[in-house]
Amino acid sequence: MNTHGGPEGDAQKGKLPNGKLQMDEILKADHAKSLDDLRQITELSQSLAAEMERDTSHVLSLSSIRKTEEIEKLARRIRSRMRKF
C-alpha cells in the first residue's frame, strides 16, 4: 500500500510517462483546438459579412444561414471546453 511517491503515486497524480501532468497536456490540447475553432469562426464571419454586403436583397441565402449555424456550433464547442475545468 504505497500512497506516497513511486510509480503508484505518480499514477494517482495523473502523470504521463514523459513526466508531464496529464491535466496540463489536456489543457494544452483543448487550447489548441479552441484556437483552431476561433480561426474558423473568423474566416466564416468574414465570409458571411462579405456575402451579406454583396447581397442587395433582404433575404438571406441558404449558405449564409449555414455559416451562422456553423459559427454557433464552433462557439458552443469552445464554451464547452472552457467550462470543462
Backbone torsions as a table, in degrees:
resi	resn	phi	psi	omega
1	MET	NA	83.4	-177.4
2	ASN	-99.5	108.5	-178.2
3	THR	-106.0	-7.0	-178.5
4	HIS	-125.8	123.2	175.6
5	GLY	70.3	-174.2	179.2
6	GLY	69.9	177.2	-178.3
7	PRO	-61.0	-36.0	-179.8
8	GLU	-67.9	-38.7	178.4
9	GLY	-66.1	-37.4	177.8
10	ASP	-65.0	-40.3	-179.6
11	ALA	-64.5	-36.2	-179.7
12	GLN	-69.7	-30.6	-179.7
13	LYS	-82.3	-8.9	178.1
14	GLY	80.9	37.5	178.2
15	LYS	-90.1	143.9	176.1
16	LEU	-86.0	164.2	179.2
17	PRO	-57.0	-27.4	179.2
18	ASN	-80.7	0.1	176.6
19	GLY	94.7	-9.0	-179.7
20	LYS	-83.9	153.5	177.9
21	LEU	-73.4	135.6	-178.9
22	GLN	-61.2	-40.3	-179.0
23	MET	-62.0	-40.5	178.5
24	ASP	-62.3	-41.6	-179.6
25	GLU	-67.7	-37.9	177.3
26	ILE	-64.5	-44.0	179.6
27	LEU	-63.7	-39.5	177.6
28	LYS	-63.8	-43.7	-179.8
29	ALA	-64.5	-43.7	178.1
30	ASP	-62.2	-39.5	178.9
31	HIS	-63.0	-44.4	179.2
32	ALA	-62.9	-41.6	178.1
33	LYS	-63.9	-40.7	179.3
34	SER	-64.7	-39.3	177.3
35	LEU	-63.9	-41.0	176.8
36	ASP	-62.2	-44.4	178.8
37	ASP	-62.6	-38.8	178.0
38	LEU	-64.9	-37.1	176.1
39	ARG	-63.0	-41.8	178.3
40	GLN	-64.2	-41.8	178.2
41	ILE	-60.8	-42.8	179.6
42	THR	-61.2	-46.9	179.6
43	GLU	-62.2	-45.5	-179.8
44	LEU	-63.6	-42.6	-177.9
45	SER	-68.3	-37.3	176.9
46	GLN	-66.2	-41.3	178.3
47	SER	-64.9	-41.6	179.0
48	LEU	-64.1	-43.3	179.3
49	ALA	-62.6	-43.7	179.2
50	ALA	-64.2	-39.8	179.4
51	GLU	-64.2	-42.6	-178.7
52	MET	-70.3	-34.4	178.0
53	GLU	-69.2	-34.7	179.0
54	ARG	-71.6	-35.2	-174.4
55	ASP	-75.1	123.9	-178.6
56	THR	-92.9	-15.8	179.0
57	SER	-82.4	166.1	-178.7
58	HIS	-95.7	14.8	-179.3
59	VAL	-110.8	131.7	178.5
60	LEU	-78.2	143.3	177.1
61	SER	-79.4	164.6	178.9
62	LEU	-63.6	-36.6	179.3
63	SER	-66.7	-33.8	177.1
64	SER	-65.6	-41.7	178.9
65	ILE	-64.7	-41.5	178.6
66	ARG	-63.6	-38.4	178.3
67	LYS	-63.9	-42.1	178.3
68	THR	-64.5	-37.8	177.8
69	GLU	-65.3	-40.5	178.4
70	GLU	-66.2	-39.8	176.8
71	ILE	-60.8	-44.8	178.4
72	GLU	-61.8	-43.2	-179.2
73	LYS	-61.8	-45.0	179.5
74	LEU	-65.0	-40.5	179.1
75	ALA	-64.2	-40.9	176.9
76	ARG	-63.2	-39.6	-180.0
77	ARG	-63.0	-43.0	178.2
78	ILE	-64.1	-46.3	179.7
79	ARG	-59.9	-40.1	179.9
80	SER	-62.8	-42.7	177.9
81	ARG	-63.8	-38.9	-178.0
82	MET	-68.7	-33.7	-177.8
83	ARG	-81.1	-13.8	-174.4
84	LYS	-60.8	-36.9	-174.2
85	PHE	-117.6	NA	NA
